Amino acid sequence: MSDLAVALGLVLVIEGLLWAAAPDFAVRLLTAAAEASPQALRTAGVTAVAAGVFIVWLVRG
């Protein structure tokens, strides 16, 4: 359970860094995502999940 809390905390840190360091870029990303097709968003989401699972698998072995 503590690993889940650490992972959630890291997600918030990374999200916060994006908004703090480059708010204009973050807004452009959100605008691009809002204009993207559902299929493109789904593909990006599945790709992100696969990359995340792969990274966890590499680290946790």
C-alpha distance matrix in Angstrom:
0.0 3.8 5.4 5.2 6.5 8.8 10.0 10.8 12.5 14.4 15.6 17.0 18.6 20.3 21.4 22.7 24.6 26.3 27.5 28.5 30.3 31.9 32.0 35.0 33.4 30.3 32.8 34.7 31.5 30.8 34.5 34.6 31.6 33.3 36.4 34.9 35.3 32.6 33.0 32.5 29.3 28.0 29.0 27.3 24.0 24.1 25.1 22.1 19.7 21.5 21.5 17.8 17.2 20.0 18.6 15.2 17.4 19.6 17.2 15.1 18.4
3.8 0.0 3.8 5.3 5.0 6.2 8.6 9.8 10.4 12.3 14.3 15.4 16.4 18.4 19.9 20.8 22.4 24.5 25.8 26.4 28.1 30.0 30.4 33.6 32.1 29.2 31.9 33.9 30.9 30.5 34.2 34.4 31.6 33.6 36.7 35.3 36.2 33.7 34.1 33.2 30.1 29.2 29.9 27.8 24.8 25.2 25.7 22.5 20.5 22.3 21.7 17.9 17.9 20.2 18.2 15.1 17.7 19.2 16.3 14.8 18.4
5.4 3.8 0.0 3.8 5.4 5.0 6.1 8.6 9.7 10.5 12.3 14.3 15.1 16.5 18.3 19.7 20.9 22.7 24.5 25.3 26.6 28.3 29.0 31.9 30.1 27.3 30.2 31.8 28.7 28.6 32.3 32.1 29.4 31.6 34.6 32.9 33.7 31.4 31.5 30.4 27.5 26.5 26.9 24.8 22.0 22.2 22.3 19.2 17.3 18.8 18.0 14.3 14.3 16.5 14.4 11.3 14.0 15.6 12.7 11.4 15.1
5.2 5.3 3.8 0.0 3.8 5.4 5.0 6.1 8.5 9.8 10.6 12.4 14.2 15.4 16.5 18.2 19.9 21.4 22.8 24.1 25.6 27.0 27.2 30.1 28.3 25.3 27.9 29.6 26.5 26.0 29.7 29.6 26.7 28.7 31.7 30.2 30.9 28.4 28.8 28.0 24.8 23.8 24.6 22.6 19.6 20.0 20.6 17.5 15.4 17.6 17.2 13.4 13.7 16.5 14.8 12.0 14.9 17.0 14.7 13.6 17.1
6.5 5.0 5.4 3.8 0.0 3.8 5.4 5.1 6.1 8.6 9.9 10.7 12.3 14.3 15.4 16.3 18.3 20.2 21.2 22.1 24.0 25.7 25.8 29.0 27.6 24.5 27.1 29.2 26.4 25.7 29.5 29.9 27.2 29.0 32.2 31.1 32.1 29.8 30.6 29.6 26.2 25.7 26.7 24.4 21.5 22.5 23.0 19.5 18.0 20.5 19.7 16.0 16.8 19.5 17.3 14.9 18.1 19.7 17.0 16.4 20.1
8.8 6.2 5.0 5.4 3.8 0.0 3.8 5.4 5.0 6.2 8.7 9.9 10.4 12.3 14.2 15.1 16.3 18.5 20.0 20.6 22.0 24.0 24.6 27.8 26.2 23.5 26.5 28.3 25.5 25.4 29.2 29.3 27.0 29.2 32.2 31.0 32.3 30.3 30.9 29.4 26.3 26.0 26.5 23.9 21.4 22.3 22.2 18.7 17.6 19.7 18.3 14.7 15.9 17.9 15.3 13.2 16.6 17.5 14.6 14.6 18.3
10.0 8.6 6.1 5.0 5.4 3.8 0.0 3.8 5.4 5.1 6.3 8.8 9.8 10.7 12.3 14.1 15.3 16.8 18.6 19.8 21.0 22.4 23.0 25.9 24.0 21.3 24.2 25.8 22.7 22.7 26.4 26.3 23.8 26.1 29.0 27.6 28.8 26.8 27.2 25.7 22.6 22.3 22.7 20.1 17.6 18.6 18.4 14.9 13.9 16.1 14.8 11.1 12.6 14.9 12.5 10.7 14.3 15.5 13.2 13.5 17.0
10.8 9.8 8.6 6.1 5.1 5.4 3.8 0.0 3.8 5.4 5.1 6.4 8.7 10.0 10.6 12.2 14.3 15.6 16.7 18.1 19.9 21.2 21.2 24.2 22.7 19.6 22.1 24.1 21.2 20.7 24.5 24.8 22.2 24.1 27.3 26.2 27.5 25.5 26.4 25.1 21.7 21.6 22.6 20.0 17.3 18.8 19.2 15.5 14.7 17.6 16.6 13.1 14.9 17.6 15.5 13.9 17.5 19.0 16.9 17.1 20.6
12.5 10.4 9.7 8.5 6.1 5.0 5.4 3.8 0.0 3.8 5.4 5.1 6.2 8.7 9.9 10.4 12.2 14.4 15.4 16.0 17.9 19.8 20.0 23.4 22.1 19.3 22.1 24.3 21.7 21.5 25.3 25.8 23.7 25.6 28.8 28.1 29.7 28.0 29.0 27.4 24.1 24.4 25.3 22.3 20.0 21.8 21.7 17.9 17.6 20.3 18.7 15.4 17.6 19.7 17.1 15.8 19.5 20.4 17.8 18.5 22.1
14.4 12.3 10.5 9.8 8.6 6.2 5.1 5.4 3.8 0.0 3.8 5.4 4.9 6.1 8.5 9.6 10.4 12.4 14.3 15.0 16.1 17.9 18.8 21.9 20.2 17.7 20.9 22.6 19.9 20.3 24.0 24.2 22.3 24.7 27.6 26.6 28.4 27.0 27.6 25.6 22.6 23.1 23.4 20.2 18.4 20.1 19.4 15.6 15.8 18.1 16.1 13.0 15.6 17.2 14.3 13.7 17.5 17.8 15.5 16.8 20.3
15.6 14.3 12.3 10.6 9.9 8.7 6.3 5.1 5.4 3.8 0.0 3.8 5.5 5.2 6.1 8.4 9.9 10.8 12.5 14.1 15.4 16.4 16.8 19.7 17.9 15.0 18.0 19.7 16.8 16.9 20.7 20.8 18.7 21.0 24.0 23.0 24.8 23.3 24.2 22.3 19.1 19.7 20.3 17.1 15.2 17.3 16.9 13.1 13.6 16.4 14.7 11.9 14.8 16.8 14.4 14.2 17.9 18.7 17.0 18.3 21.5
17.0 15.4 14.3 12.4 10.7 9.9 8.8 6.4 5.1 5.4 3.8 0.0 3.8 5.5 5.1 5.9 8.4 9.9 10.6 11.8 13.9 15.2 15.1 18.4 17.3 14.3 17.0 19.3 17.0 16.7 20.4 21.2 19.3 21.2 24.4 24.0 26.1 24.8 26.1 24.2 20.9 21.9 22.9 19.6 17.8 20.3 20.1 16.4 17.0 20.0 18.3 15.6 18.5 20.6 18.2 17.8 21.6 22.3 20.4 21.6 24.9
18.6 16.4 15.1 14.2 12.3 10.4 9.8 8.7 6.2 4.9 5.5 3.8 0.0 3.8 5.5 5.1 6.1 8.7 10.0 10.2 11.7 13.8 14.5 17.9 16.8 14.4 17.6 19.7 17.7 18.0 21.7 22.3 21.0 23.2 26.1 25.7 28.1 27.1 28.2 25.9 22.9 24.2 24.6 21.2 19.8 22.2 21.4 17.6 18.7 21.2 19.0 16.5 19.6 21.0 18.1 18.2 21.9 22.0 19.8 21.5 24.9
20.3 18.4 16.5 15.4 14.3 12.3 10.7 10.0 8.7 6.1 5.2 5.5 3.8 0.0 3.8 5.4 5.1 6.4 8.9 9.9 10.5 11.9 13.0 15.9 14.1 12.0 15.4 17.0 14.7 15.6 19.2 19.4 18.2 20.7 23.4 22.8 25.2 24.6 25.4 22.8 20.1 21.5 21.7 18.0 17.1 19.6 18.4 14.8 16.4 18.8 16.3 14.4 17.8 19.0 16.3 17.0 20.6 20.5 18.9 21.0 24.0
21.4 19.9 18.3 16.5 15.4 14.2 12.3 10.6 9.9 8.5 6.1 5.1 5.5 3.8 0.0 3.8 5.5 5.2 6.5 8.7 10.1 10.7 10.7 13.7 12.3 9.4 12.4 14.5 12.3 12.5 16.2 16.9 15.6 17.7 20.6 20.4 23.0 22.3 23.7 21.3 18.2 20.0 20.7 17.1 16.1 19.1 18.5 15.0 16.6 19.5 17.5 15.7 19.2 20.8 18.6 19.2 22.8 23.1 21.8 23.7 26.6
22.7 20.8 19.7 18.2 16.3 15.1 14.1 12.2 10.4 9.6 8.4 5.9 5.1 5.4 3.8 0.0 3.8 5.4 5.2 5.9 8.3 9.9 9.8 13.4 12.9 10.4 13.2 15.8 14.4 14.5 17.9 19.2 18.3 20.1 23.0 23.3 26.0 25.5 27.1 24.7 21.7 23.6 24.4 20.8 19.9 22.9 22.2 18.7 20.3 23.1 21.1 19.1 22.5 24.0 21.5 22.0 25.7 25.8 24.1 25.9 29.1
24.6 22.4 20.9 19.9 18.3 16.3 15.3 14.3 12.2 10.4 9.9 8.4 6.1 5.1 5.5 3.8 0.0 3.8 5.5 5.1 5.7 8.0 9.4 12.7 11.7 10.2 13.6 15.6 14.3 15.4 18.6 19.4 19.0 21.3 23.8 23.9 26.8 26.7 27.9 25.1 22.5 24.6 24.8 21.1 20.7 23.6 22.3 18.9 20.9 23.3 20.7 19.2 22.8 23.7 20.9 21.9 25.5 25.1 23.5 25.8 28.7
26.3 24.5 22.7 21.4 20.2 18.5 16.8 15.6 14.4 12.4 10.8 9.9 8.7 6.4 5.2 5.4 3.8 0.0 3.8 5.6 5.4 5.6 6.8 9.7 8.2 6.6 10.2 11.8 10.6 11.9 15.0 15.7 15.6 17.9 20.2 20.4 23.5 23.7 24.9 22.0 19.6 22.0 22.2 18.5 18.5 21.6 20.3 17.2 19.7 22.1 19.7 18.7 22.4 23.3 21.0 22.4 25.8 25.5 24.4 26.8 29.5
27.5 25.8 24.5 22.8 21.2 20.0 18.6 16.7 15.4 14.3 12.5 10.6 10.0 8.9 6.5 5.2 5.5 3.8 0.0 3.8 5.7 5.6 4.6 8.2 8.3 6.2 8.7 11.4 10.9 11.3 14.2 15.8 15.8 17.3 19.9 20.8 23.9 24.2 26.0 23.2 20.6 23.3 24.0 20.4 20.2 23.6 22.8 19.7 22.0 24.8 22.7 21.5 25.1 26.4 24.2 25.3 28.8 28.8 27.6 29.7 32.6
28.5 26.4 25.3 24.1 22.1 20.6 19.8 18.1 16.0 15.0 14.1 11.8 10.2 9.9 8.7 5.9 5.1 5.6 3.8 0.0 3.8 5.9 6.2 9.8 10.4 9.4 11.7 14.3 14.3 15.0 17.6 19.2 19.5 21.0 23.5 24.4 27.7 28.0 29.6 26.8 24.3 26.9 27.4 23.7 23.6 26.8 25.8 22.6 24.8 27.4 25.0 23.7 27.3 28.4 25.8 26.8 30.4 30.1 28.5 30.8 33.8
30.3 28.1 26.6 25.6 24.0 22.0 21.0 19.9 17.9 16.1 15.4 13.9 11.7 10.5 10.1 8.3 5.7 5.4 5.7 3.8 0.0 3.8 6.4 9.1 9.0 9.3 12.1 13.7 13.8 15.5 17.8 18.8 19.6 21.6 23.5 24.2 27.6 28.3 29.6 26.5 24.4 27.1 27.1 23.3 23.7 26.8 25.2 22.3 24.9 27.1 24.4 23.5 27.3 27.8 25.2 26.7 30.1 29.4 28.0 30.7 33.4
31.9 30.0 28.3 27.0 25.7 24.0 22.4 21.2 19.8 17.9 16.4 15.2 13.8 11.9 10.7 9.9 8.0 5.6 5.6 5.9 3.8 0.0 3.8 5.6 5.3 6.3 8.8 10.1 10.7 12.6 14.4 15.5 16.6 18.5 20.2 21.2 24.7 25.7 27.1 23.9 22.0 25.0 25.1 21.4 22.2 25.5 23.9 21.4 24.3 26.4 24.0 23.6 27.3 27.9 25.7 27.5 30.8 30.2 29.3 31.9 34.5
32.0 30.4 29.0 27.2 25.8 24.6 23.0 21.2 20.0 18.8 16.8 15.1 14.5 13.0 10.7 9.8 9.4 6.8 4.6 6.2 6.4 3.8 0.0 3.8 5.4 5.0 6.2 8.7 9.8 10.6 12.3 14.2 15.3 16.5 18.5 19.9 23.4 24.4 26.2 23.3 21.2 24.4 25.0 21.5 22.0 25.5 24.5 22.0 24.7 27.2 25.2 24.6 28.3 29.3 27.4 28.9 32.2 32.0 31.1 33.5 36.2
35.0 33.6 31.9 30.1 29.0 27.8 25.9 24.2 23.4 21.9 19.7 18.4 17.9 15.9 13.7 13.4 12.7 9.7 8.2 9.8 9.1 5.6 3.8 0.0 3.8 5.4 5.2 6.3 8.7 10.0 10.6 12.4 14.3 15.3 16.7 18.4 22.1 23.6 25.4 22.4 20.8 24.3 24.7 21.4 22.5 26.0 24.9 22.8 25.8 28.2 26.2 26.1 29.9 30.7 29.0 30.8 34.0 33.7 33.2 35.7 38.1
33.4 32.1 30.1 28.3 27.6 26.2 24.0 22.7 22.1 20.2 17.9 17.3 16.8 14.1 12.3 12.9 11.7 8.2 8.3 10.4 9.0 5.3 5.4 3.8 0.0 3.8 5.4 5.0 6.2 8.7 9.8 10.5 12.3 14.2 15.4 16.4 20.0 21.5 22.9 19.6 18.2 21.6 21.6 18.2 19.6 22.9 21.5 19.6 22.8 24.9 22.8 23.0 26.8 27.3 25.8 27.9 30.9 30.5 30.3 32.9 35.1
30.3 29.2 27.3 25.3 24.5 23.5 21.3 19.6 19.3 17.7 15.0 14.3 14.4 12.0 9.4 10.4 10.2 6.6 6.2 9.4 9.3 6.3 5.0 5.4 3.8 0.0 3.8 5.4 5.0 6.3 8.6 9.9 10.5 12.3 14.3 15.3 18.7 19.6 21.3 18.4 16.3 19.5 20.0 16.6 17.4 20.9 20.0 17.7 20.6 23.1 21.3 21.1 24.7 25.8 24.3 25.9 29.1 29.1 28.7 31.0 33.4
32.8 31.9 30.2 27.9 27.1 26.5 24.2 22.1 22.1 20.9 18.0 17.0 17.6 15.4 12.4 13.2 13.6 10.2 8.7 11.7 12.1 8.8 6.2 5.2 5.4 3.8 0.0 3.8 5.4 5.1 6.1 8.6 9.8 10.5 12.4 14.2 17.7 18.9 21.1 18.4 16.5 20.0 20.9 17.9 18.7 22.4 21.9 19.9 22.7 25.4 24.0 23.9 27.4 28.6 27.4 29.0 32.1 32.4 32.1 34.3 36.6
34.7 33.9 31.8 29.6 29.2 28.3 25.8 24.1 24.3 22.6 19.7 19.3 19.7 17.0 14.5 15.8 15.6 11.8 11.4 14.3 13.7 10.1 8.7 6.3 5.0 5.4 3.8 0.0 3.8 5.4 5.0 6.1 8.5 9.8 10.6 12.2 15.9 17.7 19.5 16.5 15.3 19.0 19.4 16.6 18.1 21.6 20.7 19.3 22.5 24.7 23.3 23.8 27.3 28.2 27.3 29.3 32.1 32.2 32.3 34.6 36.7
31.5 30.9 28.7 26.5 26.4 25.5 22.7 21.2 21.7 19.9 16.8 17.0 17.7 14.7 12.3 14.4 14.3 10.6 10.9 14.3 13.8 10.7 9.8 8.7 6.2 5.0 5.4 3.8 0.0 3.8 5.4 5.1 6.1 8.6 9.9 10.5 14.0 15.3 16.8 13.8 12.2 15.7 16.1 13.0 14.4 17.9 17.1 15.5 18.7 20.9 19.7 20.1 23.5 24.5 23.7 25.7 28.4 28.7 28.9 31.2 33.1
30.8 30.5 28.6 26.0 25.7 25.4 22.7 20.7 21.5 20.3 16.9 16.7 18.0 15.6 12.5 14.5 15.4 11.9 11.3 15.0 15.5 12.6 10.6 10.0 8.7 6.3 5.1 5.4 3.8 0.0 3.8 5.4 5.0 6.1 8.6 9.8 13.1 13.9 16.2 13.8 11.6 15.0 16.3 13.6 14.3 18.0 17.9 16.3 19.0 21.7 20.9 20.9 24.2 25.7 25.1 26.6 29.4 30.1 30.2 32.1 34.2
34.5 34.2 32.3 29.7 29.5 29.2 26.4 24.5 25.3 24.0 20.7 20.4 21.7 19.2 16.2 17.9 18.6 15.0 14.2 17.6 17.8 14.4 12.3 10.6 9.8 8.6 6.1 5.0 5.4 3.8 0.0 3.8 5.4 5.1 6.3 8.7 12.2 13.9 16.3 14.0 12.6 16.3 17.5 15.3 16.5 20.1 20.0 19.0 21.7 24.2 23.6 24.0 27.2 28.5 28.1 29.8 32.5 33.2 33.5 35.4 37.4
34.6 34.4 32.1 29.6 29.9 29.3 26.3 24.8 25.8 24.2 20.8 21.2 22.3 19.4 16.9 19.2 19.4 15.7 15.8 19.2 18.8 15.5 14.2 12.4 10.5 9.9 8.6 6.1 5.1 5.4 3.8 0.0 3.8 5.4 5.2 6.1 9.9 12.0 13.8 11.0 10.3 14.1 14.7 12.6 14.5 17.8 17.4 16.9 19.9 21.9 21.4 22.3 25.4 26.4 26.3 28.3 30.7 31.2 31.9 34.0 35.6
31.6 31.6 29.4 26.7 27.2 27.0 23.8 22.2 23.7 22.3 18.7 19.3 21.0 18.2 15.6 18.3 19.0 15.6 15.8 19.5 19.6 16.6 15.3 14.3 12.3 10.5 9.8 8.5 6.1 5.0 5.4 3.8 0.0 3.8 5.4 5.1 8.2 9.3 11.4 8.9 7.2 10.9 12.1 10.1 11.4 14.8 15.0 14.4 17.0 19.3 19.2 19.9 22.7 24.1 24.2 25.9 28.3 29.2 29.9 31.6 33.3
33.3 33.6 31.6 28.7 29.0 29.2 26.1 24.1 25.6 24.7 21.0 21.2 23.2 20.7 17.7 20.1 21.3 17.9 17.3 21.0 21.6 18.5 16.5 15.3 14.2 12.3 10.5 9.8 8.6 6.1 5.1 5.4 3.8 0.0 3.8 5.6 8.2 9.3 12.3 10.8 9.2 12.6 14.5 13.2 13.9 17.3 18.1 17.5 19.7 22.3 22.5 23.0 25.6 27.3 27.5 29.0 31.4 32.5 33.1 34.7 36.5
36.4 36.7 34.6 31.7 32.2 32.2 29.0 27.3 28.8 27.6 24.0 24.4 26.1 23.4 20.6 23.0 23.8 20.2 19.9 23.5 23.5 20.2 18.5 16.7 15.4 14.3 12.4 10.6 9.9 8.6 6.3 5.2 5.4 3.8 0.0 3.8 6.6 9.2 11.6 10.1 9.8 13.3 14.6 13.8 15.4 18.4 18.9 19.0 21.4 23.5 23.7 24.7 27.3 28.7 29.1 30.9 33.0 34.0 34.9 36.6 38.1
34.9 35.3 32.9 30.2 31.1 31.0 27.6 26.2 28.1 26.6 23.0 24.0 25.7 22.8 20.4 23.3 23.9 20.4 20.8 24.4 24.2 21.2 19.9 18.4 16.4 15.3 14.2 12.2 10.5 9.8 8.7 6.1 5.1 5.6 3.8 0.0 3.8 6.5 8.2 6.3 6.6 10.0 11.0 10.5 12.4 15.1 15.5 16.1 18.5 20.3 20.8 22.1 24.4 25.7 26.4 28.3 30.1 31.2 32.4 34.0 35.3
35.3 36.2 33.7 30.9 32.1 32.3 28.8 27.5 29.7 28.4 24.8 26.1 28.1 25.2 23.0 26.0 26.8 23.5 23.9 27.7 27.6 24.7 23.4 22.1 20.0 18.7 17.7 15.9 14.0 13.1 12.2 9.9 8.2 8.2 6.6 3.8 0.0 3.8 5.3 5.2 6.4 8.6 9.9 10.8 12.4 14.4 15.5 16.6 18.5 20.1 21.2 22.6 24.5 25.8 27.1 28.8 30.3 31.7 33.1 34.5 35.5
32.6 33.7 31.4 28.4 29.8 30.3 26.8 25.5 28.0 27.0 23.3 24.8 27.1 24.6 22.3 25.5 26.7 23.7 24.2 28.0 28.3 25.7 24.4 23.6 21.5 19.6 18.9 17.7 15.3 13.9 13.9 12.0 9.3 9.3 9.2 6.5 3.8 0.0 3.8 5.5 5.1 6.0 8.5 9.8 10.3 12.1 14.1 15.2 16.3 18.2 19.8 20.8 22.4 24.1 25.6 26.8 28.3 30.0 31.5 32.4 33.5
33.0 34.1 31.5 28.8 30.6 30.9 27.2 26.4 29.0 27.6 24.2 26.1 28.2 25.4 23.7 27.1 27.9 24.9 26.0 29.6 29.6 27.1 26.2 25.4 22.9 21.3 21.1 19.5 16.8 16.2 16.3 13.8 11.4 12.3 11.6 8.2 5.3 3.8 0.0 3.8 5.4 5.0 6.1 8.6 9.7 10.5 12.1 14.1 15.2 16.3 18.2 19.8 21.0 22.3 24.2 25.7 26.7 28.4 30.2 31.2 31.9
32.5 33.2 30.4 28.0 29.6 29.4 25.7 25.1 27.4 25.6 22.3 24.2 25.9 22.8 21.3 24.7 25.1 22.0 23.2 26.8 26.5 23.9 23.3 22.4 19.6 18.4 18.4 16.5 13.8 13.8 14.0 11.0 8.9 10.8 10.1 6.3 5.2 5.5 3.8 0.0 3.8 5.4 5.1 6.2 8.5 10.0 10.5 12.2 14.2 15.3 16.4 18.2 20.0 21.0 22.4 24.3 25.6 26.8 28.6 30.0 30.8
29.3 30.1 27.5 24.8 26.2 26.3 22.6 21.7 24.1 22.6 19.1 20.9 22.9 20.1 18.2 21.7 22.5 19.6 20.6 24.3 24.4 22.0 21.2 20.8 18.2 16.3 16.5 15.3 12.2 11.6 12.6 10.3 7.2 9.2 9.8 6.6 6.4 5.1 5.4 3.8 0.0 3.8 5.4 5.1 6.1 8.6 9.8 10.4 12.2 14.2 15.2 16.3 18.3 19.8 20.9 22.5 24.1 25.6 26.9 28.2 29.4
28.0 29.2 26.5 23.8 25.7 26.0 22.3 21.6 24.4 23.1 19.7 21.9 24.2 21.5 20.0 23.6 24.6 22.0 23.3 26.9 27.1 25.0 24.4 24.3 21.6 19.5 20.0 19.0 15.7 15.0 16.3 14.1 10.9 12.6 13.3 10.0 8.6 6.0 5.0 5.4 3.8 0.0 3.8 5.5 5.0 6.1 8.5 9.8 10.5 12.2 14.1 15.2 16.5 18.2 19.9 21.1 22.3 24.2 25.8 26.6 27.6
29.0 29.9 26.9 24.6 26.7 26.5 22.7 22.6 25.3 23.4 20.3 22.9 24.6 21.7 20.7 24.4 24.8 22.2 24.0 27.4 27.1 25.1 25.0 24.7 21.6 20.0 20.9 19.4 16.1 16.3 17.5 14.7 12.1 14.5 14.6 11.0 9.9 8.5 6.1 5.1 5.4 3.8 0.0 3.8 5.4 5.2 6.1 8.5 9.9 10.5 12.2 14.1 15.4 16.4 18.3 20.0 20.9 22.4 24.3 25.5 26.1
27.3 27.8 24.8 22.6 24.4 23.9 20.1 20.0 22.3 20.2 17.1 19.6 21.2 18.0 17.1 20.8 21.1 18.5 20.4 23.7 23.3 21.4 21.5 21.4 18.2 16.6 17.9 16.6 13.0 13.6 15.3 12.6 10.1 13.2 13.8 10.5 10.8 9.8 8.6 6.2 5.1 5.5 3.8 0.0 3.8 5.6 5.1 6.1 8.6 9.9 10.4 12.2 14.2 15.2 16.4 18.3 19.8 20.9 22.5 24.0 25.0
24.0 24.8 22.0 19.6 21.5 21.4 17.6 17.3 20.0 18.4 15.2 17.8 19.8 17.1 16.1 19.9 20.7 18.5 20.2 23.6 23.7 22.2 22.0 22.5 19.6 17.4 18.7 18.1 14.4 14.3 16.5 14.5 11.4 13.9 15.4 12.4 12.4 10.3 9.7 8.5 6.1 5.0 5.4 3.8 0.0 3.8 5.4 5.1 6.2 8.6 9.8 10.5 12.3 14.2 15.3 16.5 18.2 19.9 21.1 22.2 23.4
24.1 25.2 22.2 20.0 22.5 22.3 18.6 18.8 21.8 20.1 17.3 20.3 22.2 19.6 19.1 22.9 23.6 21.6 23.6 26.8 26.8 25.5 25.5 26.0 22.9 20.9 22.4 21.6 17.9 18.0 20.1 17.8 14.8 17.3 18.4 15.1 14.4 12.1 10.5 10.0 8.6 6.1 5.2 5.6 3.8 0.0 3.8 5.4 5.1 6.1 8.6 9.8 10.5 12.2 14.2 15.4 16.3 18.2 20.0 20.8 21.5
25.1 25.7 22.3 20.6 23.0 22.2 18.4 19.2 21.7 19.4 16.9 20.1 21.4 18.4 18.5 22.2 22.3 20.3 22.8 25.8 25.2 23.9 24.5 24.9 21.5 20.0 21.9 20.7 17.1 17.9 20.0 17.4 15.0 18.1 18.9 15.5 15.5 14.1 12.1 10.5 9.8 8.5 6.1 5.1 5.4 3.8 0.0 3.8 5.5 5.1 6.1 8.5 9.9 10.5 12.3 14.3 15.2 16.4 18.4 19.8 20.3
22.1 22.5 19.2 17.5 19.5 18.7 14.9 15.5 17.9 15.6 13.1 16.4 17.6 14.8 15.0 18.7 18.9 17.2 19.7 22.6 22.3 21.4 22.0 22.8 19.6 17.7 19.9 19.3 15.5 16.3 19.0 16.9 14.4 17.5 19.0 16.1 16.6 15.2 14.1 12.2 10.4 9.8 8.5 6.1 5.1 5.4 3.8 0.0 3.8 5.5 5.1 6.1 8.6 9.8 10.5 12.3 14.1 15.2 16.5 18.0 19.2
19.7 20.5 17.3 15.4 18.0 17.6 13.9 14.7 17.6 15.8 13.6 17.0 18.7 16.4 16.6 20.3 20.9 19.7 22.0 24.8 24.9 24.3 24.7 25.8 22.8 20.6 22.7 22.5 18.7 19.0 21.7 19.9 17.0 19.7 21.4 18.5 18.5 16.3 15.2 14.2 12.2 10.5 9.9 8.6 6.2 5.1 5.5 3.8 0.0 3.8 5.5 5.1 6.1 8.5 9.9 10.6 12.1 14.2 15.4 16.1 17.3
21.5 22.3 18.8 17.6 20.5 19.7 16.1 17.6 20.3 18.1 16.4 20.0 21.2 18.8 19.5 23.1 23.3 22.1 24.8 27.4 27.1 26.4 27.2 28.2 24.9 23.1 25.4 24.7 20.9 21.7 24.2 21.9 19.3 22.3 23.5 20.3 20.1 18.2 16.3 15.3 14.2 12.2 10.5 9.9 8.6 6.1 5.1 5.5 3.8 0.0 3.8 5.4 5.2 6.1 8.6 10.0 10.4 12.2 14.3 15.2 15.6
21.5 21.7 18.0 17.2 19.7 18.3 14.8 16.6 18.7 16.1 14.7 18.3 19.0 16.3 17.5 21.1 20.7 19.7 22.7 25.0 24.4 24.0 25.2 26.2 22.8 21.3 24.0 23.3 19.7 20.9 23.6 21.4 19.2 22.5 23.7 20.8 21.2 19.8 18.2 16.4 15.2 14.1 12.2 10.4 9.8 8.6 6.1 5.1 5.5 3.8 0.0 3.8 5.5 5.1 6.2 8.7 9.8 10.5 12.3 14.1 14.7
17.8 17.9 14.3 13.4 16.0 14.7 11.1 13.1 15.4 13.0 11.9 15.6 16.5 14.4 15.7 19.1 19.2 18.7 21.5 23.7 23.5 23.6 24.6 26.1 23.0 21.1 23.9 23.8 20.1 20.9 24.0 22.3 19.9 23.0 24.7 22.1 22.6 20.8 19.8 18.2 16.3 15.2 14.1 12.2 10.5 9.8 8.5 6.1 5.1 5.4 3.8 0.0 3.8 5.4 5.1 6.2 8.5 9.9 10.7 12.0 13.5
17.2 17.9 14.3 13.7 16.8 15.9 12.6 14.9 17.6 15.6 14.8 18.5 19.6 17.8 19.2 22.5 22.8 22.4 25.1 27.3 27.3 27.3 28.3 29.9 26.8 24.7 27.4 27.3 23.5 24.2 27.2 25.4 22.7 25.6 27.3 24.4 24.5 22.4 21.0 20.0 18.3 16.5 15.4 14.2 12.3 10.5 9.9 8.6 6.1 5.2 5.5 3.8 0.0 3.8 5.5 5.2 6.0 8.6 10.0 10.3 11.2
20.0 20.2 16.5 16.5 19.5 17.9 14.9 17.6 19.7 17.2 16.8 20.6 21.0 19.0 20.8 24.0 23.7 23.3 26.4 28.4 27.8 27.9 29.3 30.7 27.3 25.8 28.6 28.2 24.5 25.7 28.5 26.4 24.1 27.3 28.7 25.7 25.8 24.1 22.3 21.0 19.8 18.2 16.4 15.2 14.2 12.2 10.5 9.8 8.5 6.1 5.1 5.4 3.8 0.0 3.8 5.5 5.0 6.1 8.6 9.9 9.9
18.6 18.2 14.4 14.8 17.3 15.3 12.5 15.5 17.1 14.3 14.4 18.2 18.1 16.3 18.6 21.5 20.9 21.0 24.2 25.8 25.2 25.7 27.4 29.0 25.8 24.3 27.4 27.3 23.7 25.1 28.1 26.3 24.2 27.5 29.1 26.4 27.1 25.6 24.2 22.4 20.9 19.9 18.3 16.4 15.3 14.2 12.3 10.5 9.9 8.6 6.2 5.1 5.5 3.8 0.0 3.8 5.4 5.1 6.2 8.4 9.5
15.2 15.1 11.3 12.0 14.9 13.2 10.7 13.9 15.8 13.7 14.2 17.8 18.2 17.0 19.2 22.0 21.9 22.4 25.3 26.8 26.7 27.5 28.9 30.8 27.9 25.9 29.0 29.3 25.7 26.6 29.8 28.3 25.9 29.0 30.9 28.3 28.8 26.8 25.7 24.3 22.5 21.1 20.0 18.3 16.5 15.4 14.3 12.3 10.6 10.0 8.7 6.2 5.2 5.5 3.8 0.0 3.8 5.4 5.1 5.8 7.8
17.4 17.7 14.0 14.9 18.1 16.6 14.3 17.5 19.5 17.5 17.9 21.6 21.9 20.6 22.8 25.7 25.5 25.8 28.8 30.4 30.1 30.8 32.2 34.0 30.9 29.1 32.1 32.1 28.4 29.4 32.5 30.7 28.3 31.4 33.0 30.1 30.3 28.3 26.7 25.6 24.1 22.3 20.9 19.8 18.2 16.3 15.2 14.1 12.1 10.4 9.8 8.5 6.0 5.0 5.4 3.8 0.0 3.8 5.5 5.3 5.2
19.6 19.2 15.6 17.0 19.7 17.5 15.5 19.0 20.4 17.8 18.7 22.3 22.0 20.5 23.1 25.8 25.1 25.5 28.8 30.1 29.4 30.2 32.0 33.7 30.5 29.1 32.4 32.2 28.7 30.1 33.2 31.2 29.2 32.5 34.0 31.2 31.7 30.0 28.4 26.8 25.6 24.2 22.4 20.9 19.9 18.2 16.4 15.2 14.2 12.2 10.5 9.9 8.6 6.1 5.1 5.4 3.8 0.0 3.8 5.7 5.2
17.2 16.3 12.7 14.7 17.0 14.6 13.2 16.9 17.8 15.5 17.0 20.4 19.8 18.9 21.8 24.1 23.5 24.4 27.6 28.5 28.0 29.3 31.1 33.2 30.3 28.7 32.1 32.3 28.9 30.2 33.5 31.9 29.9 33.1 34.9 32.4 33.1 31.5 30.2 28.6 26.9 25.8 24.3 22.5 21.1 20.0 18.4 16.5 15.4 14.3 12.3 10.7 10.0 8.6 6.2 5.1 5.5 3.8 0.0 3.8 5.6
15.1 14.8 11.4 13.6 16.4 14.6 13.5 17.1 18.5 16.8 18.3 21.6 21.5 21.0 23.7 25.9 25.8 26.8 29.7 30.8 30.7 31.9 33.5 35.7 32.9 31.0 34.3 34.6 31.2 32.1 35.4 34.0 31.6 34.7 36.6 34.0 34.5 32.4 31.2 30.0 28.2 26.6 25.5 24.0 22.2 20.8 19.8 18.0 16.1 15.2 14.1 12.0 10.3 9.9 8.4 5.8 5.3 5.7 3.8 0.0 3.8
18.4 18.4 15.1 17.1 20.1 18.3 17.0 20.6 22.1 20.3 21.5 24.9 24.9 24.0 26.6 29.1 28.7 29.5 32.6 33.8 33.4 34.5 36.2 38.1 35.1 33.4 36.6 36.7 33.1 34.2 37.4 35.6 33.3 36.5 38.1 35.3 35.5 33.5 31.9 30.8 29.4 27.6 26.1 25.0 23.4 21.5 20.3 19.2 17.3 15.6 14.7 13.5 11.2 9.9 9.5 7.8 5.2 5.2 5.6 3.8 0.0
